[in-house]
């Protein structure tokens, strides 16, 4: 109703689509028909089905980029450490029969293996303020040697956990980092953390690194101190508690630094929905080389390596079985089977730090 010049004008609006011919002609009421609504829903569903995989791929690419950034930070710290220590490569350095720690229960050092366990415990106690339990008898150099870098200020901070040491796709390591050591046993009960080893050792898991050092850069590659592979368990190494020493390699030991791998991940976590064990030919992942570079390389392009227990053999190489273990350890590619034989490859390079992993033939004698 509108008042205009003293007159009241009544407007009558018929229901219908505004501006449509049906509305002007008094056709059917406005709104969507059922068929139109279904068409709109189908179009939206189609767009979502197109967009979601693209978003998922973008997220995976971002995590792969973050993984490479983590490795660059690790590489920078590792080789800066060597520059500041006259060429010595970062590794646990405590030796048997010497007292290093001001913690009374860590001051008595037995074997070299016990020594590097106690050094790792000492670092965690000092940097976290936690009463990290004493443990011994474990081979922790490969996944925990970065603690030496954090302790020296080579990782950008002096606090633990150091989140840049976990691959963004390593859900287990990320979960352990977010869990206080006191909560690790609850994760073990839920099969979200490994049950092997002592409870004291398991409390080190929040400081676990996804990225391993190859054995040759923290222990001898021939002789009585040699580390070798346990054939039936990819996670374990053979060593001699009486002879094995650590912290005995130098940066100038590398003969072909741009072709020798230093850090690697046990799994290719970025190339497919299913993780691939690094020893399979199909694995492709970022690797840190001895010249400090981070390169994405395929395992199938690596040399097969050797068995350090038979250094004079040009045909013998390390071979071991891949068997999925606990806490969600993958079976690798779906076409693979548990118990496959794996070549040592860049994990067990011929002639150790003086060998070649990529971009050239393995030397037939020590360079």
C-alpha positions as CSV (number, residue, x, y, z in Angstrom):
1,X,0.0,0.0,0.0
2,X,1.5,3.3,-1.1
3,X,0.2,6.8,-0.3
4,X,0.5,9.2,-3.2
5,X,-1.0,12.7,-3.5
6,X,-3.6,11.9,-0.8
7,X,-4.7,8.8,-2.6
8,X,-4.1,5.2,-1.4
9,X,-2.8,3.0,-4.1
10,X,-2.9,-0.8,-3.6
11,X,-0.4,-2.9,-5.4
12,X,-1.0,-6.6,-5.9
13,X,2.1,-8.7,-6.7
14,X,1.5,-12.2,-8.0
15,X,3.8,-15.0,-6.7
16,X,6.3,-16.1,-9.2
17,X,9.9,-15.7,-10.2
18,X,10.9,-12.1,-10.0
19,X,11.5,-10.7,-13.5
20,X,10.5,-13.9,-15.2
21,X,7.9,-14.3,-17.9
22,X,6.1,-16.9,-15.7
23,X,5.8,-14.3,-12.8
24,X,4.5,-11.6,-15.1
25,X,2.1,-14.1,-16.7
26,X,1.0,-15.6,-13.4
27,X,2.9,-18.9,-14.0
28,X,4.0,-21.5,-11.4
29,X,5.5,-20.4,-8.0
30,X,9.3,-19.6,-7.8
31,X,12.1,-21.9,-6.5
32,X,14.1,-24.8,-7.8
33,X,12.5,-28.0,-9.0
34,X,13.7,-31.3,-7.7
35,X,15.5,-32.0,-11.0
36,X,17.3,-28.7,-10.9
37,X,18.3,-29.2,-7.2
38,X,19.7,-32.7,-8.0
39,X,21.7,-31.2,-11.0
40,X,23.2,-28.5,-8.7
41,X,24.2,-31.2,-6.1
42,X,25.7,-33.3,-8.8
43,X,27.8,-30.4,-10.1
44,X,29.0,-29.5,-6.6
45,X,30.0,-33.2,-6.0
46,X,31.9,-33.3,-9.3
47,X,33.8,-30.1,-8.4
48,X,34.7,-31.5,-5.0
49,X,35.9,-34.8,-6.5
50,X,38.2,-32.8,-8.8
51,X,39.4,-30.3,-6.2
52,X,40.1,-32.7,-3.3
53,X,42.8,-34.8,-5.0
54,X,44.5,-31.6,-6.2
55,X,44.5,-30.3,-2.6
56,X,45.8,-33.6,-1.3
57,X,48.6,-33.5,-3.8
58,X,49.4,-29.9,-2.9
59,X,49.6,-30.8,0.8
60,X,51.9,-33.8,0.0
61,X,54.1,-31.6,-2.1
62,X,54.3,-29.1,0.7
63,X,55.3,-31.8,3.2
64,X,57.9,-33.1,0.8
65,X,59.3,-29.6,0.5
66,X,59.4,-29.3,4.3
67,X,61.2,-32.6,4.5
68,X,63.9,-31.3,2.2
69,X,64.1,-28.1,4.3
70,X,64.6,-30.2,7.4
71,X,67.4,-32.1,5.7
72,X,69.0,-28.9,4.6
73,X,69.0,-27.6,8.2
74,X,70.4,-30.9,9.4
75,X,73.1,-30.8,6.6
76,X,74.1,-27.2,7.4
77,X,74.4,-28.0,11.1
78,X,76.3,-31.2,10.5
79,X,78.9,-29.6,8.2
80,X,79.2,-26.4,10.2
81,X,80.1,-28.6,13.2
82,X,82.9,-30.2,11.1
83,X,84.2,-26.8,10.2
84,X,84.4,-25.8,13.9
85,X,86.0,-29.0,15.1
86,X,88.8,-29.1,12.6
87,X,87.1,-31.6,10.3
88,X,85.7,-34.1,12.8
89,X,82.2,-35.3,11.9
90,X,79.4,-35.0,14.5
91,X,78.9,-38.1,16.6
92,X,78.8,-39.2,20.2
93,X,82.4,-38.8,21.5
94,X,82.4,-40.2,25.0
95,X,84.9,-43.1,25.4
96,X,85.1,-45.9,28.0
97,X,86.8,-45.6,31.4
98,X,86.5,-41.8,31.5
99,X,84.1,-39.6,33.5
100,X,82.4,-36.8,31.6
101,X,79.0,-36.0,33.3
102,X,78.3,-34.1,36.4
103,X,75.3,-36.5,36.9
104,X,76.6,-39.2,39.3
105,X,74.8,-42.1,37.7
106,X,76.3,-41.2,34.3
107,X,79.8,-40.6,35.4
108,X,80.9,-44.3,35.2
109,X,81.3,-45.3,31.6
110,X,81.8,-49.0,30.6
111,X,81.9,-50.0,26.9
112,X,81.9,-47.5,24.0
113,X,78.3,-48.5,23.3
114,X,77.3,-47.7,26.8
115,X,79.3,-44.4,26.6
116,X,77.3,-43.0,23.7
117,X,74.0,-44.1,25.4
118,X,75.1,-42.2,28.5
119,X,76.2,-39.1,26.5
120,X,72.7,-39.0,24.8
121,X,71.1,-39.3,28.2
122,X,73.3,-36.5,29.6
123,X,72.3,-34.1,26.7
124,X,68.6,-34.8,27.1
125,X,68.8,-34.2,30.8
126,X,70.6,-30.9,30.4
127,X,68.5,-29.5,27.6
128,X,65.1,-30.6,28.9
129,X,65.5,-30.5,32.7
130,X,63.9,-33.9,32.8
131,X,65.3,-36.8,34.8
132,X,65.9,-38.9,31.7
133,X,66.5,-42.5,33.0
134,X,69.9,-44.0,32.6
135,X,70.1,-46.7,29.9
136,X,72.9,-48.6,28.2
137,X,73.6,-51.3,25.7
138,X,71.7,-49.7,22.8
139,X,73.0,-48.6,19.4
140,X,71.6,-45.1,19.3
141,X,74.2,-43.3,17.1
142,X,72.2,-43.5,13.8
143,X,68.9,-41.8,15.0
144,X,70.1,-39.7,17.9
145,X,73.5,-38.3,16.8
146,X,71.9,-35.0,15.9
147,X,71.7,-34.4,19.7
148,X,75.3,-33.5,19.5
149,X,74.4,-30.7,17.0
150,X,71.6,-29.4,19.2
151,X,73.9,-29.4,22.3
152,X,76.4,-27.3,20.4
153,X,73.8,-24.9,19.0
154,X,74.1,-26.1,15.4
155,X,70.4,-26.7,14.9
156,X,69.1,-23.2,15.5
157,X,68.2,-23.7,19.1
158,X,69.2,-25.6,22.2
159,X,65.8,-27.2,23.2
160,X,64.3,-30.6,22.7
161,X,62.4,-32.1,21.1
162,X,63.9,-30.6,17.9
163,X,60.9,-30.8,15.5
164,X,62.9,-30.4,12.4
165,X,64.4,-33.8,12.8
166,X,61.1,-35.6,12.0
167,X,59.8,-36.0,8.5
168,X,56.4,-34.3,8.2
169,X,55.0,-37.6,6.9
170,X,56.5,-39.6,9.8
171,X,53.4,-39.7,11.9
172,X,55.0,-42.0,14.5
173,X,57.9,-39.6,15.2
174,X,55.6,-36.6,15.3
175,X,53.4,-38.3,17.8
176,X,56.3,-39.3,20.0
177,X,57.6,-35.7,19.9
178,X,54.2,-34.4,21.1
179,X,54.1,-36.9,23.9
180,X,56.0,-36.4,27.1
181,X,58.4,-39.3,27.9
182,X,56.1,-40.3,30.7
183,X,53.3,-41.0,28.2
184,X,55.3,-43.3,25.9
185,X,54.2,-46.5,27.6
186,X,50.6,-45.6,26.9
187,X,51.5,-45.3,23.2
188,X,53.2,-48.7,23.4
189,X,50.0,-50.2,24.9
190,X,48.1,-48.8,21.9
191,X,50.8,-50.1,19.5
192,X,51.7,-46.6,18.5
193,X,55.3,-46.9,19.7
194,X,57.7,-49.9,19.6
195,X,57.8,-52.2,22.5
196,X,61.3,-53.4,22.0
197,X,64.1,-52.5,24.4
198,X,63.8,-51.3,28.0
199,X,61.3,-48.8,29.3
200,X,64.2,-46.5,30.1
201,X,65.3,-46.6,26.4
202,X,61.7,-46.0,25.2
203,X,61.6,-42.7,27.0
204,X,64.2,-41.5,24.4
205,X,61.6,-41.8,21.6
206,X,60.4,-38.2,21.8
207,X,63.9,-37.3,20.6
208,X,64.0,-39.8,17.8
209,X,65.0,-38.5,14.3
210,X,63.4,-39.8,11.1
211,X,66.8,-39.2,9.4
212,X,69.5,-41.8,9.9
213,X,73.3,-41.4,9.5
214,X,74.9,-44.2,7.4
215,X,77.1,-46.3,9.7
216,X,80.4,-45.4,7.9
217,X,80.3,-41.8,9.1
218,X,80.3,-42.6,12.8
219,X,82.1,-45.9,13.0
220,X,84.9,-47.7,11.2
221,X,84.0,-49.4,7.9
222,X,86.6,-52.2,8.2
223,X,88.5,-54.0,10.9
224,X,87.4,-55.1,14.4
225,X,85.4,-51.9,15.0
226,X,83.2,-52.6,12.0
227,X,79.4,-52.2,12.1
228,X,77.4,-54.6,10.0
229,X,73.8,-55.4,9.2
230,X,71.7,-57.9,11.1
231,X,70.3,-60.1,8.3
232,X,66.8,-60.7,9.7
233,X,66.0,-57.3,11.2
234,X,66.6,-54.2,9.1
235,X,66.6,-52.0,12.2
236,X,69.6,-53.7,13.9
237,X,73.3,-53.7,13.5
238,X,76.0,-56.2,14.6
239,X,78.9,-54.6,16.5
240,X,81.5,-55.5,19.0
241,X,81.1,-53.9,22.5
242,X,84.7,-54.6,23.2
243,X,86.1,-52.9,20.0
244,X,83.5,-50.5,18.5
245,X,84.4,-46.8,18.9
246,X,82.5,-43.7,17.7
247,X,83.6,-40.2,16.7
248,X,86.5,-41.3,14.5
249,X,85.6,-40.0,11.0
250,X,86.7,-36.7,9.4
251,X,85.2,-34.7,6.6
252,X,88.4,-35.1,4.6
253,X,87.8,-38.9,4.6
254,X,85.2,-38.5,1.9
255,X,86.8,-39.3,-1.5
256,X,83.7,-38.4,-3.7
257,X,81.6,-36.1,-1.5
258,X,79.1,-35.1,-4.2
259,X,78.3,-38.9,-4.7
260,X,78.3,-40.2,-1.2
261,X,75.1,-40.3,1.0
262,X,75.3,-39.2,4.6
263,X,71.7,-39.0,5.8
264,X,68.7,-41.0,4.6
265,X,65.2,-42.0,5.8
266,X,64.3,-45.6,6.2
267,X,61.2,-45.0,4.1
268,X,60.2,-43.1,1.0
269,X,57.2,-41.2,2.5
270,X,56.4,-38.8,-0.3
271,X,56.0,-40.5,-3.7
272,X,52.8,-42.5,-3.1
273,X,50.0,-43.1,-0.7
274,X,51.9,-46.2,0.6
275,X,55.3,-45.7,2.1
276,X,58.1,-47.6,0.4
277,X,61.1,-49.1,2.2
278,X,64.2,-47.2,1.1
279,X,65.9,-50.4,-0.1
280,X,63.4,-51.2,-2.8
281,X,64.3,-50.0,-6.4
282,X,61.0,-48.0,-6.6
283,X,61.9,-45.8,-3.6
284,X,62.7,-42.1,-4.4
285,X,63.6,-39.7,-1.6
286,X,65.7,-36.7,-0.6
287,X,69.2,-37.6,0.6
288,X,72.0,-35.6,2.2
289,X,75.3,-35.9,0.5
290,X,78.8,-35.4,1.8
291,X,79.2,-32.1,0.0
292,X,76.2,-30.7,2.0
293,X,73.7,-30.9,-0.9
294,X,70.2,-32.4,-0.6
295,X,69.3,-34.5,-3.7
296,X,66.2,-36.4,-4.6
297,X,67.4,-39.8,-5.9
298,X,66.0,-43.2,-6.9
299,X,67.3,-46.2,-5.1
300,X,67.4,-48.1,-8.4
301,X,70.2,-45.7,-9.5
302,X,72.4,-46.4,-6.5
303,X,75.3,-48.8,-6.5
304,X,74.7,-52.1,-4.7
305,X,77.3,-51.5,-2.0
306,X,79.4,-54.1,-0.1
307,X,79.6,-56.2,3.0
308,X,82.2,-54.6,5.4
309,X,82.9,-58.0,6.9
310,X,84.4,-59.1,3.6
311,X,86.2,-55.9,2.4
312,X,88.4,-57.7,-0.1
313,X,85.5,-59.3,-2.1
314,X,84.4,-57.4,-5.2
315,X,81.2,-59.4,-5.5
316,X,79.9,-59.8,-2.0
317,X,77.4,-57.2,-0.8
318,X,75.2,-56.7,2.2
319,X,71.8,-58.4,1.7
320,X,69.1,-58.5,4.4
321,X,65.4,-59.2,4.7
322,X,62.8,-56.5,5.0
323,X,60.1,-57.5,7.4
324,X,57.5,-55.0,8.6
325,X,57.9,-54.5,12.3
326,X,55.6,-52.8,14.9
327,X,53.9,-49.4,15.3
328,X,52.5,-49.3,11.8
329,X,55.7,-50.3,10.0
330,X,54.5,-50.5,6.3
331,X,54.8,-53.5,4.0
332,X,56.2,-51.1,1.4
333,X,54.6,-51.4,-2.0
334,X,51.5,-53.5,-2.1
335,X,53.1,-55.8,-4.6
336,X,56.0,-56.6,-2.3
337,X,56.0,-59.3,0.3
338,X,57.4,-59.5,3.8
339,X,60.8,-61.2,3.8
340,X,62.0,-59.7,0.5
341,X,65.8,-59.6,0.2
342,X,67.2,-56.1,0.0
343,X,70.6,-54.8,-1.3
344,X,72.5,-52.7,1.2
345,X,73.0,-49.9,-1.4
346,X,73.9,-46.5,-0.1
347,X,73.4,-47.7,3.5
348,X,76.4,-50.0,3.0
349,X,78.6,-48.2,0.5
350,X,81.7,-50.0,-0.9
351,X,84.7,-48.6,0.9
352,X,82.6,-46.7,3.3
353,X,83.1,-42.9,3.3
354,X,85.6,-43.3,0.5
355,X,83.1,-44.9,-1.9
356,X,80.5,-43.9,-4.5
357,X,76.8,-44.2,-4.2
358,X,75.4,-42.3,-7.2
359,X,76.7,-41.0,-10.5
360,X,79.6,-43.4,-11.0
361,X,80.8,-47.0,-10.7
362,X,81.9,-48.3,-7.4
363,X,85.7,-48.3,-7.1
364,X,87.4,-51.7,-7.3
365,X,90.0,-50.7,-4.6
366,X,90.1,-48.2,-1.8
367,X,90.6,-44.7,-3.2
